[in-house]
Amino acid sequence: MLLSAASRSTLVARPLGARLAHSAIATKYSQALFGAALSRSPDALTKVHTELNTIAKSLQSTPGASELIANPTISAHERAAGLSAFFASVEKKSPISDLTKNFFSVLSENGRLGETEGVIESFNTIFAQHNGEVTVTVTSAAPLPSNLQSRLESVLKQSEVAKKAKVLKVENKVNPSIVGGLVVDFGDRTIDLSVQSRVTKLNQALQEAV
């Protein structure tokens, strides 16, 4: 078990995947890890990238793992023990390098395990940029039909951002709360064409008119 019953009882966990955007702290740590891995070799960088995504999947499937990273009240000793148990479980399927394990030890010692998801997301973004990849996230209220997604990809490939990229990836995420329309995210830009956005703007205009 990764945590004691006492530690688990004090936790009100945030579900993994609920993070809306990685924090400045997560970005700082991910940049440090990226730099350390790249300074060793391109192969080391690729290995760390693979390991982080293995860890992300294991956090979802390993009992007690989400509690370990989300509970800020547990002691440093128990965090270290829990982290050691977690990696022992992960390494039954795939070895993890000392660089990655030492990095998570630093996160634990600094009380920043709660930034884990954001660190991995940020690292993936930096890694993709390093390889000339651009990921465009298209959020819709329902899954996009394949023909519409293909047409959207064709349009996006004509953009200046896509032309500068070696690889363009288009991901469709579903968020019923936008009601309809689309929200397109790429790099640090967001194009909000959702019905919810239009409703919000209409409400604001009506309030200003009163």
PADRENTOR-196320 format. One record per residue: residue in one letter; x, z, y of N, C-alpha, C, O in turn. Coordinates in steps of 0.2 Angstrom, whole numbers, padded with zeros to 4 digits, always signed. Example, Ala and Ser with C-alpha at 12.3 -4.5 7.8 and 13.67 -1.06 7.14 Angstrom:
BEGIN
A+0066+0039-0028+0062+0039-0022+0066+0039-0016+0071+0042-0017
S+0064+0035-0011+0068+0036-0005+0064+0039+0000+0067+0040+0006
***
This chain:
BEGIN
M+0004+0000-0006+0000+0000+0000+0004+0000+0006+0009+0004+0007
L+0003-0004+0011+0007-0005+0017+0006+0001+0022+0011+0003+0025
L+0000+0004+0022-0001+0010+0027-0005+0016+0023-0008+0015+0018
S-0003+0022+0026-0007+0027+0023-0014+0027+0025-0016+0024+0029
A-0018+0031+0021-0025+0032+0022-0026+0034+0029-0031+0032+0033
A-0022+0039+0032-0023+0042+0038-0022+0037+0044-0026+0037+0049
S-0017+0033+0043-0016+0028+0048-0022+0023+0048-0024+0020+0053
R-0024+0021+0042-0030+0016+0042-0036+0019+0045-0040+0015+0048
S-0037+0025+0045-0043+0028+0047-0043+0028+0055-0049+0029+0058
T-0038+0027+0058-0037+0028+0065-0038+0021+0068-0038+0020+0075
L-0038+0016+0064-0038+0009+0067-0045+0006+0068-0049+0006+0063
V-0045+0003+0074-0051-0002+0075-0048-0009+0075-0045-0011+0081
A-0048-0013+0070-0043-0019+0070-0047-0025+0074-0053-0025+0073
R-0042-0029+0077-0044-0035+0080-0043-0040+0074-0037-0040+0072
P-0048-0044+0072-0047-0049+0067-0042-0054+0069-0041-0056+0075
L-0037-0056+0064-0032-0060+0065-0036-0067+0067-0041-0069+0064
G-0033-0071+0072-0036-0077+0074-0040-0076+0080-0042-0081+0083
A-0041-0070+0082-0045-0069+0088-0042-0069+0095-0045-0070+0100
R-0035-0070+0095-0031-0071+0101-0033-0077+0104-0033-0082+0101
L-0034-0077+0111-0036-0083+0114-0029-0087+0117-0029-0093+0117
A-0024-0083+0119-0018-0086+0121-0012-0081+0120-0013-0075+0121
H-0007-0084+0118-0001-0079+0117+0001-0076+0124+0001-0080+0129
S+0004-0070+0124+0006-0067+0130+0013-0069+0132+0016-0072+0128
A+0014-0067+0138+0021-0068+0141+0026-0064+0136+0032-0067+0135
I+0024-0059+0134+0029-0055+0129+0030-0059+0123+0036-0059+0121
A+0025-0061+0120+0025-0065+0114+0030-0071+0115+0034-0073+0111
T+0029-0075+0121+0033-0081+0122+0040-0079+0123+0045-0082+0120
K+0042-0073+0126+0049-0071+0127+0052-0070+0120+0058-0072+0119
Y+0048-0066+0116+0051-0065+0109+0052-0071+0105+0057-0072+0102
S+0047-0076+0105+0048-0082+0102+0053-0086+0104+0057-0090+0100
Q+0055-0086+0111+0060-0090+0113+0067-0087+0111+0072-0091+0110
A+0067-0081+0111+0073-0077+0108+0075-0079+0101+0080-0081+0099
L+0069-0079+0097+0070-0081+0090+0072-0088+0089+0076-0090+0085
F+0069-0093+0093+0070-0100+0093+0078-0101+0094+0081-0105+0091
G+0080-0098+0100+0087-0099+0102+0092-0096+0097+0097-0099+0095
A+0090-0090+0093+0095-0088+0088+0095-0092+0082+0101-0093+0079
A+0089-0095+0080+0089-0099+0074+0093-0106+0076+0097-0108+0072
L+0092-0109+0082+0095-0115+0084+0102-0115+0084+0106-0119+0083
S+0105-0109+0087+0112-0108+0087+0115-0108+0081+0121-0109+0080
R+0112-0106+0075+0115-0106+0069+0115-0113+0066+0121-0116+0064
S+0110-0117+0066+0110-0124+0064+0102-0126+0064+0098-0123+0064
P+0102-0133+0064+0095-0136+0064+0091-0134+0057+0085-0133+0057
D+0095-0133+0052+0092-0131+0045+0089-0124+0046+0084-0123+0043
A+0093-0120+0049+0091-0113+0050+0084-0113+0054+0080-0109+0053
L+0084-0117+0059+0078-0117+0064+0072-0119+0060+0067-0116+0060
T+0073-0125+0056+0067-0127+0051+0065-0122+0046+0059-0121+0045
K+0070-0118+0044+0069-0113+0039+0065-0107+0042+0060-0105+0039
V+0067-0105+0048+0063-0100+0051+0056-0102+0053+0051-0098+0052
H+0055-0108+0055+0048-0111+0056+0044-0111+0050+0038-0109+0050
T+0047-0113+0044+0043-0112+0038+0041-0105+0036+0036-0104+0034
E+0046-0101+0037+0045-0094+0035+0040-0090+0040+0035-0087+0037
L+0039-0092+0046+0034-0089+0051+0027-0091+0048+0023-0087+0049
N+0027-0097+0046+0020-0100+0044+0018-0097+0037+0012-0096+0036
T+0023-0096+0033+0022-0092+0027+0019-0085+0028+0015-0082+0025
I+0023-0082+0033+0021-0075+0035+0014-0075+0038+0010-0070+0037
A+0012-0080+0042+0006-0080+0045+0000-0080+0040-0005-0077+0041
K+0001-0084+0035-0004-0085+0029-0004-0078+0025-0009-0076+0023
S+0002-0075+0024+0002-0069+0021-0001-0063+0024-0004-0059+0021
L-0001-0063+0031-0005-0058+0035-0012-0059+0034-0016-0053+0034
Q-0015-0065+0032-0022-0065+0031-0024-0063+0024-0029-0061+0023
S-0019-0064+0019-0021-0063+0012-0018-0056+0009-0021-0054+0004
T-0014-0053+0013-0011-0047+0010-0015-0041+0012-0015-0039+0018
P-0018-0037+0008-0021-0031+0010-0017-0026+0014-0012-0024+0012
G-0020-0024+0020-0016-0019+0024-0012-0022+0029-0009-0019+0033
A-0010-0029+0028-0005-0032+0033-0008-0032+0040-0004-0031+0045
S-0014-0034+0041-0017-0035+0048-0017-0028+0051-0017-0027+0057
E-0018-0022+0047-0018-0016+0049-0012-0014+0052-0011-0010+0057
L-0006-0016+0048+0000-0014+0050+0002-0017+0056+0005-0013+0060
I+0001-0023+0058+0003-0026+0064-0002-0024+0070+0000-0024+0076
A-0008-0022+0069-0013-0021+0074-0014-0013+0076-0017-0012+0081
N-0011-0009+0072-0012-0002+0074-0006+0001+0078+0000+0002+0075
P-0007+0002+0084-0001+0005+0088+0001+0012+0087+0005+0014+0090
T-0004+0016+0083-0003+0023+0083+0001+0025+0077+0003+0031+0077
I+0003+0021+0073+0007+0023+0067+0014+0024+0069+0017+0022+0074
S+0018+0029+0065+0024+0031+0067+0029+0025+0066+0028+0020+0062
A+0035+0025+0069+0040+0020+0068+0043+0020+0061+0044+0015+0058
H+0043+0026+0057+0045+0026+0050+0040+0023+0046+0042+0019+0042
E+0034+0024+0047+0029+0021+0043+0028+0013+0044+0027+0009+0040
R+0029+0011+0051+0029+0004+0052+0035+0000+0048+0034-0005+0045
A+0041+0004+0048+0047+0001+0045+0045+0000+0037+0047-0005+0034
A+0042+0006+0034+0041+0006+0027+0036+0000+0026+0036-0003+0020
G+0031+0000+0030+0025-0005+0029+0028-0012+0029+0026-0016+0025
L+0033-0013+0034+0036-0020+0035+0040-0022+0029+0040-0027+0026
S+0043-0017+0026+0048-0018+0020+0043-0020+0014+0045-0024+0010
A+0038-0016+0013+0033-0018+0008+0030-0024+0009+0029-0028+0004
F+0028-0026+0015+0025-0033+0016+0030-0038+0014+0028-0043+0011
F+0036-0038+0016+0041-0043+0015+0043-0043+0007+0044-0049+0004
A+0043-0038+0004+0044-0038-0003+0038-0041-0007+0039-0045-0012
S+0032-0041-0004+0026-0044-0007+0027-0052-0006+0026-0056-0010
V+0029-0054+0001+0030-0061+0002+0035-0064-0002+0034-0070-0004
E+0041-0061-0003+0046-0064-0006+0045-0064-0014+0050-0067-0017
K+0040-0062-0016+0038-0063-0023+0037-0071-0024+0037-0074-0030
K+0035-0074-0019+0033-0081-0019+0038-0085-0015+0039-0091-0017
S+0041-0083-0010+0045-0087-0006+0050-0082-0002+0048-0078+0001
P+0057-0084-0003+0062-0079+0000+0062-0080+0008+0060-0085+0011
I+0063-0074+0011+0063-0074+0019+0070-0072+0021+0073-0068+0018
S+0073-0076+0026+0080-0075+0028+0081-0069+0032+0076-0066+0034
D+0087-0066+0032+0088-0060+0035+0087-0061+0043+0085-0056+0046
L+0088-0067+0046+0086-0068+0053+0079-0066+0054+0078-0063+0059
T+0075-0069+0050+0067-0068+0051+0066-0060+0050+0062-0058+0054
K+0068-0057+0045+0067-0050+0043+0069-0046+0049+0066-0041+0051
N+0075-0047+0051+0078-0043+0056+0074-0044+0063+0074-0039+0067
F+0072-0050+0064+0068-0051+0070+0061-0047+0070+0060-0044+0075
F+0058-0046+0064+0052-0042+0064+0054-0035+0064+0050-0031+0066
S+0060-0033+0062+0062-0026+0062+0062-0024+0070+0061-0019+0072
V+0065-0029+0074+0066-0028+0081+0059-0027+0084+0057-0023+0088
L+0054-0031+0082+0047-0031+0084+0044-0024+0083+0041-0021+0087
S+0045-0022+0077+0043-0015+0074+0046-0010+0078+0042-0005+0081
E+0052-0010+0079+0056-0004+0083+0054-0004+0090+0054+0001+0093
N+0052-0010+0093+0050-0010+0100+0042-0009+0101+0040-0010+0106
G+0039-0008+0095+0032-0007+0095+0028-0013+0097+0023-0013+0100
R+0031-0019+0095+0028-0025+0097+0025-0029+0091+0024-0035+0092
L+0024-0026+0086+0021-0030+0080+0014-0033+0081+0012-0038+0078
G+0011-0030+0086+0004-0032+0088+0005-0039+0091+0000-0043+0092
E+0011-0041+0093+0012-0048+0096+0013-0053+0091+0015-0059+0093
T+0013-0051+0085+0015-0056+0079+0012-0063+0079+0015-0068+0079
E+0005-0063+0080+0002-0069+0080+0004-0073+0086+0004-0079+0085
G+0004-0070+0091+0006-0074+0097+0013-0077+0097+0014-0082+0099
V+0018-0073+0094+0025-0075+0093+0025-0081+0089+0028-0086+0090
I+0021-0081+0083+0021-0087+0079+0018-0093+0082+0021-0098+0081
E+0012-0092+0085+0009-0098+0089+0014-0101+0094+0015-0107+0095
S+0017-0096+0098+0022-0098+0103+0028-0102+0100+0030-0107+0103
F+0031-0099+0095+0036-0102+0091+0035-0109+0089+0038-0114+0090
N+0029-0110+0086+0026-0117+0084+0026-0122+0089+0028-0127+0088
T+0024-0119+0095+0023-0124+0101+0030-0126+0103+0031-0132+0104
I+0035-0121+0103+0042-0123+0106+0045-0128+0100+0048-0132+0102
F+0044-0126+0094+0047-0130+0089+0044-0137+0089+0048-0142+0088
A+0038-0138+0090+0035-0145+0091+0037-0149+0097+0039-0154+0096
Q+0038-0145+0102+0041-0148+0108+0048-0150+0107+0050-0156+0109
H+0052-0146+0104+0059-0148+0102+0059-0154+0098+0064-0158+0098
N+0054-0155+0094+0054-0161+0089+0050-0167+0092+0049-0172+0089
G+0049-0167+0099+0045-0172+0102+0038-0173+0100+0035-0178+0101
E+0035-0167+0097+0028-0168+0095+0023-0165+0101+0025-0160+0104
V+0018-0168+0102+0013-0166+0106+0006-0165+0102+0004-0169+0099
T+0003-0159+0103-0003-0157+0099-0008-0157+0104-0008-0153+0109
V-0014-0161+0103-0019-0161+0108-0025-0157+0104-0027-0159+0098
T-0028-0152+0107-0033-0148+0104-0040-0150+0107-0041-0149+0113
V-0044-0153+0103-0051-0155+0106-0056-0150+0103-0057-0150+0097
T-0059-0146+0107-0064-0141+0105-0071-0144+0106-0072-0147+0112
S-0075-0144+0101-0082-0146+0101-0087-0141+0099-0085-0137+0095
A-0093-0142+0100-0098-0137+0098-0099-0138+0090-0101-0133+0087
A-0098-0144+0088-0099-0145+0080-0093-0150+0079-0090-0153+0083
P-0091-0150+0072-0086-0155+0070-0087-0162+0072-0093-0164+0072
L-0082-0165+0075-0082-0172+0077-0083-0177+0071-0079-0176+0067
P-0088-0182+0072-0088-0187+0067-0081-0191+0066-0078-0191+0072
S-0079-0193+0061-0073-0196+0060-0072-0202+0064-0066-0203+0067
N-0077-0206+0065-0077-0212+0070-0076-0210+0077-0072-0213+0081
L-0079-0205+0079-0078-0202+0086-0071-0200+0087-0068-0201+0092
Q-0068-0196+0082-0062-0193+0083-0056-0199+0083-0052-0198+0086
S-0058-0204+0079-0053-0209+0079-0053-0213+0086-0047-0215+0088
R-0059-0214+0089-0059-0217+0095-0056-0212+0101-0052-0215+0105
L-0057-0206+0100-0053-0201+0104-0046-0201+0104-0042-0201+0109
E-0043-0202+0098-0036-0202+0097-0033-0208+0100-0028-0208+0103
S-0037-0214+0099-0035-0220+0102-0034-0220+0110-0029-0222+0113
V-0039-0216+0113-0039-0216+0120-0033-0211+0122-0029-0212+0127
L-0032-0205+0118-0027-0201+0120-0020-0204+0119-0015-0202+0123
K-0019-0208+0115-0013-0211+0113-0010-0216+0119-0005-0217+0120
Q-0015-0217+0124-0014-0222+0130-0011-0217+0135-0009-0220+0141
S-0012-0211+0135-0010-0206+0140-0003-0206+0141+0001-0207+0137
E+0000-0204+0147+0007-0204+0149+0010-0198+0144+0016-0199+0142
V+0007-0193+0143+0009-0187+0139+0011-0190+0132+0016-0189+0129
A+0006-0194+0129+0007-0196+0122+0012-0201+0122+0016-0201+0117
K+0013-0205+0127+0018-0211+0127+0025-0208+0127+0030-0211+0124
K+0026-0202+0130+0033-0199+0130+0034-0195+0124+0040-0193+0122
A+0029-0194+0119+0030-0190+0113+0032-0194+0107+0030-0200+0107
K+0036-0192+0103+0037-0195+0097+0031-0195+0092+0030-0200+0088
V+0028-0189+0092+0022-0188+0087+0016-0185+0091+0017-0181+0095
L+0010-0188+0090+0004-0186+0093+0000-0183+0088-0002-0187+0083
K-0002-0177+0088-0007-0174+0084-0013-0172+0087-0013-0168+0092
V-0019-0173+0084-0025-0172+0087-0029-0167+0083-0030-0169+0077
E-0030-0161+0085-0034-0156+0081-0041-0155+0084-0042-0154+0090
N-0046-0154+0079-0052-0153+0081-0054-0146+0080-0054-0144+0074
K-0056-0142+0085-0058-0135+0084-0065-0134+0085-0068-0138+0090
V-0069-0130+0082-0076-0129+0083-0078-0123+0086-0075-0118+0084
N-0081-0123+0092-0083-0117+0096-0090-0118+0098-0091-0121+0103
P-0095-0116+0095-0102-0117+0096-0104-0115+0103-0109-0117+0106
S-0100-0110+0106-0102-0107+0113-0101-0112+0118-0104-0111+0124
I-0098-0118+0117-0097-0123+0123-0104-0127+0123-0104-0131+0128
V-0108-0126+0118-0115-0129+0118-0114-0137+0117-0117-0139+0112
G-0110-0141+0120-0110-0148+0119-0104-0150+0123-0101-0146+0127
G-0102-0157+0123-0097-0159+0126-0090-0158+0123-0090-0156+0117
L-0085-0158+0127-0078-0157+0124-0074-0153+0129-0074-0153+0135
V-0069-0149+0126-0063-0146+0130-0057-0148+0127-0056-0147+0121
V-0053-0152+0131-0047-0155+0128-0041-0151+0131-0040-0150+0137
D-0037-0148+0127-0031-0144+0128-0024-0148+0126-0024-0150+0120
F-0020-0149+0131-0013-0152+0129-0008-0150+0133-0009-0150+0140
G-0002-0147+0131+0003-0144+0135+0000-0138+0139-0004-0134+0136
D+0001-0138+0145-0002-0132+0149-0008-0135+0153-0010-0132+0158
R-0011-0140+0151-0017-0143+0154-0023-0143+0150-0023-0143+0144
T-0029-0142+0154-0035-0141+0150-0040-0145+0154-0041-0145+0160
I-0044-0150+0150-0049-0154+0153-0056-0151+0150-0057-0152+0144
D-0060-0148+0154-0066-0145+0152-0072-0149+0154-0074-0150+0159
L-0074-0153+0148-0080-0157+0149-0086-0154+0145-0090-0158+0143
S-0086-0148+0144-0091-0144+0140-0098-0144+0144-0098-0143+0150
V-0103-0143+0141-0110-0142+0144-0109-0135+0147-0112-0134+0152
Q-0106-0130+0143-0106-0123+0146-0102-0123+0153-0105-0119+0157
S-0097-0127+0153-0094-0127+0160-0098-0130+0165-0098-0127+0171
R-0102-0135+0164-0106-0138+0168-0112-0133+0171-0114-0133+0176
V-0114-0129+0166-0120-0124+0167-0117-0119+0172-0120-0117+0176
T-0111-0117+0170-0107-0112+0174-0107-0114+0181-0108-0110+0186
K-0104-0120+0182-0103-0123+0189-0110-0124+0193-0110-0123+0199
L-0115-0125+0189-0122-0126+0192-0124-0119+0194-0127-0119+0200
N-0123-0114+0190-0125-0107+0192-0122-0105+0198-0125-0102+0203
Q-0115-0107+0199-0111-0105+0204-0114-0108+0211-0114-0105+0216
A-0116-0115+0210-0118-0119+0216-0125-0116+0218-0126-0115+0224
L-0129-0114+0213-0136-0111+0215-0135-0104+0219-0139-0103+0223
Q-0130-0100+0216-0129-0094+0219-0126-0095+0227-0128-0091+0231
E-0122-0100+0228-0119-0101+0234-0125-0103+0239-0124-0103+0245
A-0130-0107+0236-0135-0110+0240-0140-0105+0243-0144-0106+0247
V-0140-0099+0239-0145-0094+0241-0143-0090+0247-0147-0086+0249
***
